[in-house]
Amino acid sequence: MNYKKYMSEETAAKVFKVFNTVFATREATKSFDWQLTRKDGSQMHVETSTSALIGKNGDVCGFYGIIRDISERIEAARALQESLEKLQNMLKSTVNALATTSEKRDPYNAGHQKRVAVLASAIAQELGLSESDCEDIFTAAILHDIGKMQISSEIMSKPGKLGHIEKLFIKSHPQASYEIVKTIPFAPQIAKAILQHHERMDGSGYPLGVAGEEIIFEARILAVADVVEAMSSHRPYRPALGVNVAMDEITRYSGILYDADVVKACLRLFNSGKINFL
């Protein structure tokens, strides 16, 4: 049989390896898939299960198995993946549009959410979180201040000290952000991280006053990234304090206000030079 008419060298090597394994071990193979070329030149995906035929003398005298055409299944899976990627791209575009709209109302904080997102996801990677978890943290970070859209621009850009009522308006933004984001079909920890990003390990944060393990890990990462970026950047009521001051802040209150492991990861990133955009 001239196998080159029906399969590539790579596919042939894969098939022969399977048959050699069956021959050597005499154990049936698990299903494996490969490609064949039809007479008309089109490709066909097949799935094969193979077992050895044992003769009377105990030698392998042949093989038997089942070959199934799974071309439609492969095509359906490919189409489903393409559809999923389109939906993910649309969702990312929506997230970016929401973040941009939020920041346009507050020119003094332009770029804040994006920088927090980059730092938060870098901390998550440094801590060894999965790619999916890092993406969730990036999404939470880039939307964490979207609730500030409900606060008047006069308060957001006020150059002087805020009054008591004005502070209450500012402190309402995690809840407002949560109410917006929870309506979007994200993983539930994204909205919860946004709700808790101003909570502190000792329970002194807001809006819920939760502490320690009550604060989800994603929110603890977001809290550190948010503080570091905010202190390092200019604000209407003060000039930028700088990265060194921010590092001193999270170091001093490590384990008190901020998760100690998250602080260590953040310090490693800055000390190694992996983060240098602030």
N, C-alpha and C positions, 0 to 999 in steps of 0.2 A: 504493500500500500504506500503510495506516494503522499505522505502526510502533509507535505508542503503546500499541496493544493487546498488543504482544508484548515490548516492552522499555522500560526507563526512559529518561529523557532522557540520563542519564549514560552508560548503555550504548550508546544510539544514537550519541552523540557519539564514543565510542570506536570503534565499528564504522565510522562514516563517515570517521573519520580514517584508519583502515587502508585503506579503499577509495580514498580520495583519494591516499594514498601510493603505492598500487599503480598508480593512474592516472597519477601524475606520473612515477614512476620506471620503471614497467613491469616491476618486479622482483616475483617471488613473495614473499608474506609468510611469516614463520615462524608456526607455530601460535600462536594466541591464544585465550583462553577468555572467555566472557561468558555472560549469562543470558537465557533466553527464558521467556515465560509461555505455558504450554499453554492449550488451549481451556477446560480445567476450572479454570483459575486457578492451578494449581501451577507452581512454578518448575523450570526445566530448565537445567542447566549444559551448555554446548556448547563444543566446541573446533573452530576453523575454520582452514583453510589456503586462501589465495586467490591466484589468478594472473590476469593481464589477458589478454583475447582481442584479438589484433591483426588488424585487417582488411587487405585487399589494399593499401590506400593507406597503410598504416603507422599508422593511428589506432587508438586503443583503442575497440573496438566492444562490449565486454562483459567479463564476469568469469566465471570458473569456479573451483570449489573443492570442498572436502569439509567437511561438518559432521558431527561425531561427538557423540553424547550421552555426556557424561562424568559424569553425575549420580551414578552409583554409585561412581565413583572418588573424586569430591569428598567424598561421604558417608563412604566408608571412611577417607579421609585425616583427616576431622574427628573420627571416632570414635577413630582411632589417636592423634591429638593429645590428645583428652580423656583417654584411657587413660594416655598418657605423663605428663600433668600430675598425674593422680591418684597415679601411682607416685612422681613426684618429691615430691609433698606428703607421701606416706607416709614416704619416705626422710628428708625434712627433719624430720618429727615424730620419727622414730626417733633421728636425730642429736641433736636437742634433748633427748630423753628420756635418752639416754646421757650427755650433758654435764651435765644436771641431777643425775642419779644420782651422777656422779663428784664434783660439787661439794658435794653434801649430806654426804658423808663428811668434808669438810674445810671447816668453816664459815669459817675464816680466809681461805680463798681463794675464797669465794663471789663469783661474777661475774667472776673472773679470765679464764676461757676466753672468755666472751662479749666482754669488753673487748679482749682480744688479737685476737679475730676481727674486731671492728669496725676496730681500728687496722690490722691486717695487710691487710685488703681495701681500706682507704682508701689505704695505701701502694701497693698493687698498681695501683689506679686512677690514682694520681698518676704512676706509672711508665708509664702507657699500656697496661697489659695488657688483654687482651680480657675481656669480661664473663664468659665461661666460666672463664677463668683466675682471675679475682677470686673467683668463686663457689667454685672448688676450694680456693683459699687460705683463704677463710672457713671452709669445712668442715674443713680440716686444723687450723686454729687452734682451732675450738670443740671439737675432740676431742684436742688435742695432749697433754693431761695425763690422759687417761682411764686410763692405766696405773697412775696413783697409787692406784687403788682396791685394788691388791694390797699396798700398803704400809700398815702399821698406823697407826691414827689417833694413837697415842701418839708415833710418830716425826714424823708430818706436823704435829702441833700442839705439838711440844716447844718450850718457850720459850727454852731455853738452847742452847749450842753442841752440834752433832751430833758423835758419835763416828765413828771410821773406818768401822765396819761399817754404821752408820746412813746415812752418806754414800753408801756403796755401794748400799744399798737405794734411796735417792733417785735415784741415777744410773741405776738400772735401768728407770726409768719410760718413757724414750723407746722402748726395745726392747719393753717390755710393751704400750705404746700401739700400736705398730706391729703387733704380733702380733694384737691385737684388731681393728684397723681394716682390715688387709689381707684379712680374711675377708668384708668387706662389698664389694659390687660397685661401688666407686668407681673413678674414674680412678686409675691406678697412682701418679701423682705425689702424691696426697693422703697415702697411707700412707708414702711415702718422705720427704715433707716432715716428717711427724711423727717419723719415725725420726731425722732429721738436725737437728731444731730446736735442739739444744744443741751442734752442731758449730760450730767457729770457723774463720775464714779462714786462720789460721796453723797449723791442725792441732791446737790445744790443747784442743779440745772432746771430747765423748763422745756416743755409746758407741763409735764406730768410729775416731775420730781422723782423719777425712778433712779435706782442706783445699782452699781455692780453688775451682776449677771442678768438683772432685769433689762439692761440695755443690750440690744443685739450687737454682735461683733461688728457688723457692717456700719452701724451707727457710731461705734467707738472709733473706727478708722476714719469715718467722715468727720467726726468732731475734731480730731487732731489735724487733719488736712485743712479744715476750715479755719481753725485758729491760726495755724502757721501762715496760711496765705493772707488772712485778714491783717495780721500784725505786720507782715512784710510789705504791705501795700498802702498806698495813700488813701485816706478817708477824708470826707468833708470837714470833720471836726479835729483832725490831727494829721501831721505828715507821717510818712511811712516810718515804722519803728525799726525795720530791718530784720534780716534773717537771724542774726545772732541773738537779738532780743527774743524772737519767736522760739529759737532753740532753748534759750534759758527758761522761758515760760513753761514749755512742755516738760523740760527736765526737772524743774523745781516741783511741779505738781504731778509728776509721774506717779501713778498708783493712788493719787488723791482725787484729782479732777479727771485725769486722762489714763486710759488703759496702759499699763507699763510695757507690755509687749509691743503695742502699736507705737509707743514713743520710741522704743529701742530701734524698731524697724525704720522709723522716720529719720532718726539720727544717723543710722547707717547710710541711708540714701544720700543725705547731705554731706556727710563726712567723706563718702566715696566719690562724690562729684556726679553721681548718677542723676541728681536733680539739681538744676542750676538756672531755672527759668524765673525764679523770684528775685 
